[in-house]
């Protein structure tokens, strides 16, 4: 029977088990949190992003989760600088032109600060003169740093990015740094 692990990846943790960075670096990896043999991340979550990361020992499941051709929905809570207007929201919903082409349409809605939010270390830097707001954004592709590039393209740079769910799996009941088998 294959394993599927749901992990709430903290900020500043690499989505891999070893750090092939510079010698002597002390970056945290998945091995600092998960001691389960033969599981691998299904997809990636950037070091400066937080939230749900799925790990499995099943290659087919890994491909189904990670490969954009399967269009598995990935939902993010995105804290952005400013308060995106209706035109910005509509642009995200229609697809945004990035340097590598148009994105697929996203599902987007404004939300209050998520209720299950944990403190981030280091905390997000705010500017006193610029408000911030939260969006819930669902995409069905996975380009490099896509959500950050999409919000920047509509004039609302991302301050904090948390992946809340992938398909039917979510962060519900998982504190930052915790994991469980599905």
N, C-alpha and C positions, 0 to 999 in steps of 0.2 A: 504494500500500500504506500502511495506516495505521501510526502509530507508537504504541508503548506504552512508557512509561518507568517503571521502578521506582526510587523515591527513598527513602532512609532519612533522613527529616526529623529534624533535631536539635531538641532542646528550645529554645524561645524563637524559633522561626522561623515566620513567617506562612505559611499555605497558599495564598498568592496571589503574583503576580509584582510587584505594586506595593503600596506602603503608603499608604493613604488616611487615615492617622491624623493626628495633630496635626502642624502644620508644624514642621520642624526635628527631628522624631523620627528616630531612627536604628535602627529595628527591621529585623531581617533578613527577607528575603522569598525566595521561590523563585529570583528572578533572581540572588541572591548565589551560587547553586549550579548552576543549570541554564541553559545558553545554547542552547536549542533553540527555533526559532521555531514559533509556532502550536500549541503544546500547552497543555492546560489541566488543572487538577486534577480528577480524577473523585472528587468527595466532598471532605470536609474532615478536617483533623486539627487540633485546637486548638493554639494557640501553646505551651501548657504540656504538650502531649503529644508523644511521639516515635514514630518508626517509619515503617512502610510507607505511602507516599502514591503513588498511581498517577496518571500524567499521560498524556493521549492527545490526538490531533488528530481522533479519530473520535467524533462526537456520539452515535451509537447505542451504542458501547461505553461512553462516559462515562455515559450514562443507565443502562445495564445494571449498571454498577458502583455508581453512586451512589443509584439509586432503590430505596427499600425494598420496592417491590412485587415486585422480582426476588429478594428474600430471599438475596442473596449473603452467605455467611458471612464475618464479620470476627473474627479471633482476636486477643486482646490478652493481654499479660503485664502483670499488675497487682500492684504492690507496695502492700500495704495496711497500715494501722496495726492492730496486734493480730493475733490468730490466730482467724479466723472459725470458729465451732463448726459442727456438723453442721446445726443449725437454720438458720443463716445461709446455708450452702451450698445447702440444700434450697430456701430461699426464692428464691435467685437462679435455681435450676433450674426453679422453678415459675412465675416471673414476679414482679416486684416492683411494688407500687403506688407510683407517683410522682405528683406534682402534675398531670401531664398524662395520667394514666391508667396502666393496667397495662402492663408490658413483656411482650413475648413471652418464653417460656421461654428460658433461656440454657444452654449447655453449660459446666460449671464443674468444675475440679479443682484441688486444691492441687498446687503444684509447688515444686521447689527453685529457688533463684536461677537464672535462665536462663544457660546456658553462654556465650552470645555477647553478653554484656552489656558495654557500653562505659561509661566514666565520663561523668557528666552534669555540665554546668557551668551554673549552680551545682549543687553536690551536694544531694541530698535531705536535709532536716533531720530528724534523729531525736530522739526523746526517750529518755533513758537508762532510764526506768522503764517504757516501753511497748515490747513486742516488735513486730516487723514480720514479714510473711510474704508469699508470692507466690501468686497464682492465675493460672490460664489460663482465660480467659473468652471464649466465642464467642457473638456475637449475630448476628441476621439482620434487624436494623432499624438505624436510625441517628438517634436523637433527639439533640438538642443536649446535649452532655456526659453522655450516657446512662450509660456505664460508671461514671463518677465518682458520679453520682447513685444508681445501683444499689448500689454498695458502701457508700456513706454510709447508705442506707436500711436496710441490714442491720447497721449498727454497725461497719463497717470502712472508714473513710475512705481514699481513694486517696492514696498518697504519690508514686507514679511510674506512668505509664501509657505502655506501648509497644505499638503495633499491630504484631503479628508477621506476620499474613497477611490477604489479601483473596482469597477464592476459592482458586484454584490458585497464586497468586503469594505469595512470602514474602520475608522479609529475608535469607534464607540467602545468605552471601557478600557482603553489603553493609555496609560500615562506616558509622557515623554521618556524614552529609553526602555520601555517595557515591550515584551513580545508575548505571543501565545500561538499555539497551534490552532488552525481552523478545523 
